[in-house]
Amino acid sequence: MQQLDKIFYGITPSEHRKILRSLFENEIKNRPNIAITTCGEFHLVKTAIEAGIKPTNIYASDISLYSSVLGYFFSGKKMASLKIKLREDYQELYDKQIDEVHRASCILIIMKLQQFKEKVYYEAQIKKEINDNKQEYIDRMVKRLEKSKEVFKGIHYEIKDLRDELVNEKYDKKWILTCDPPMYSGDYQKMFDFGDALVWDNGIKEFDLKEEYKNLFNLSRKQKYLGLWLKYKELDEMEQKYVFYVIESKKKYDYWLTTKPQELKQFIYNNLIKYKKPDDFSGVKRFKLLNDEDELKPTSEVRFVNVDRDTALYYRDLLVHRLGTVGAEHYFLILIDGKLFSVVGINTGDVTKLRATRAYQIFGMTVVLNKYRKTTRLMMYFLTSIELKKVLIRVMSNNKNRIYDLAGIKSTSFTRFGRDKTNANLLKKVSKEKQKDGLYKIQYESDFYHRNFQQSLSAYLEEQKNDQKK
Ligand SMILES: C[S@@+](CC[C@H](N)C(=O)[O-])C[C@H]1O[C@@H](n2cnc3c(N)ncnc32)[C@H](O)[C@@H]1O
């Protein structure tokens, strides 16, 4: 079974949560209650609980369906009261669910299914796997939700516009109110737009940071509670007075503002604490990604650039999110006319140890170009080119011995259908076995072809032309 990925993006990062946790601990005596607006995936709710705030004193709210499914489940409200409209097949699946936790899980799995992009090869594959085994994935989600409920039991949740929450008079001086708003307007609407498959509209407009931040923050300053607001990237002059700490990485600043700076004077982290993110990717060389405005031509320049693991995995995550980590001996970016087309990882250890004559492709992903079919096939054209041999020999440094024979490449595919058209007529199938999870593991290999990268690109373009004629 596949690891179930995230459904929600844009959580409050852990460096932020650490500081907020100490602040909540610091304030708990005078302000034992907290309103967590824009609660998203409930990370700040968890932080508040960890800081010792009683779950019954926590009032979380948001306007997204994802947050509301979680919030309704954690706070014991019925899924039916969300009044979600499902497509017929999904409705049938939903009606089969036996209790609230299964119903909540069913909606989350439907949301995940709708988020996969059919055009992205890997995503389509994972989607199919989940779609074919929906109930199993729902049951797995049930376990996750039940575990989370242990943490969040007792909290309150309501679908509420932060514009109303921040002037809610219930939140007096014994309260903290947090707001971690979307960075870009419309982000969450897009994340949770599922077309006809799942329709839900609460009529509340997403917060627009550019248009609304200043006014709403000012309004919040006039309230009795202690307000804590996240602001990204930049501050205007007025806001600078209210910053109580900054999270800094090389290219990015996040600011936490408080509505009552004078009341935080004693807080140990008050005043522009700078925090460096350990894992920022500022060292990664940036390349533009090849996109639909670019034209592949037989004369386009093709270049393999040998990069370090961090750089390769950065681009791998960019092209295909969240596959988990992987290691290879050599990493390359494939650039076409200076723009990034693909990232690959290749092992040659067995070749230098004289156990094999073919290098082994560990992973490889490409950008998706709508004008061209099967861009992964173009990658395979490059990987079977004799020019790759030169590239590899250059990086198989310290020539462990000088008698190895590097004759070609091999690769493994995992597919549902027992064949992988990407490799047709390029690599030969050498073994195929059905795994316990139902997927076929197929090994392919080939000697290098006597065409350089440029000629490989031409051959691919020629093939595309012929495909179109068919
Ligand atoms: C950056 S996320 C918050 C993430 C959250 N702190 C976490 O760590 O899980 C922003 C959230 O603001 C919510 N939001 C957007 N407009 C809103 C509004 N007008 N009222 C309340 N919430 C809103 C979005 O649905 C989204 O969940």
The ligand as a MOL file (V3000), in Angstrom:
LIG
                    3D

  0  0  0     0  0            999 V3000
M  V30 BEGIN CTAB
M  V30 COUNTS 27 29 0 0 0
M  V30 BEGIN ATOM
M  V30 1 C -1.4770 28.7720 6.7300 0
M  V30 2 S -2.9470 27.8860 7.0420 0 CHG=1
M  V30 3 C -2.9350 27.6280 8.7600 0
M  V30 4 C -2.1710 26.4170 9.1520 0
M  V30 5 C -2.2720 26.0180 10.5950 0
M  V30 6 N -1.6920 27.0150 11.4580 0
M  V30 7 C -1.5810 24.6690 10.8190 0
M  V30 8 O -0.4080 24.6550 11.2160 0
M  V30 9 O -2.1880 23.6370 10.5630 0 CHG=-1
M  V30 10 C -4.1820 29.0970 6.7610 0
M  V30 11 C -5.6010 28.6590 7.0440 0
M  V30 12 O -6.4290 29.8290 6.9610 0
M  V30 13 C -7.7200 29.3970 6.5760 0
M  V30 14 N -8.5190 30.5930 6.1460 0
M  V30 15 C -8.4540 31.2720 4.9810 0
M  V30 16 N -9.3360 32.3010 4.9950 0
M  V30 17 C -9.9710 32.2630 6.1960 0
M  V30 18 C -10.9880 33.0520 6.8030 0
M  V30 19 N -11.5450 34.0890 6.1640 0
M  V30 20 N -11.3950 32.7190 8.0510 0
M  V30 21 C -10.8440 31.6600 8.7100 0
M  V30 22 N -9.8700 30.8820 8.1800 0
M  V30 23 C -9.4480 31.1730 6.9410 0
M  V30 24 C -7.4310 28.4020 5.4780 0
M  V30 25 O -8.5440 27.5650 5.2640 0
M  V30 26 C -6.2240 27.6510 6.0710 0
M  V30 27 O -6.6290 26.5170 6.7730 0
M  V30 END ATOM
M  V30 BEGIN BOND
M  V30 1 1 1 2
M  V30 2 1 2 3
M  V30 3 1 2 10
M  V30 4 1 3 4
M  V30 5 1 4 5
M  V30 6 1 5 6
M  V30 7 1 5 7
M  V30 8 2 7 8
M  V30 9 1 7 9
M  V30 10 1 10 11
M  V30 11 1 11 12
M  V30 12 1 11 26
M  V30 13 1 12 13
M  V30 14 1 13 14
M  V30 15 1 13 24
M  V30 16 1 14 15
M  V30 17 1 14 23
M  V30 18 2 15 16
M  V30 19 1 16 17
M  V30 20 1 17 18
M  V30 21 2 17 23
M  V30 22 1 18 19
M  V30 23 2 18 20
M  V30 24 1 20 21
M  V30 25 2 21 22
M  V30 26 1 22 23
M  V30 27 1 24 25
M  V30 28 1 24 26
M  V30 29 1 26 27
M  V30 END BOND
M  V30 END CTAB
M  END
